[in-house]
Amino acid sequence: MDFIDNPSFGHSKFKLPVFLVPVVMFAVLALGIWASKLYVDGVLDHHSHSESH
């Protein structure tokens, strides 16, 4: 288990700057909330149209 103590192990090529980590996390969270709202609206809209026919 020598690689745990070795900081060069892993994703050293595309390392994200520390200040961008919360920005990316917030963006992913907001995108997920937006996508789930679109999905729920689409399902509810489809459901209400199928009941009216």
Buried (B, 14 or more C-beta within 10 A) or exposed (E): EEEEEEEEEEEEEEEEEEEEEEEEEEEEEEEEEEEEEEEEEEEEEEEEEEEEE
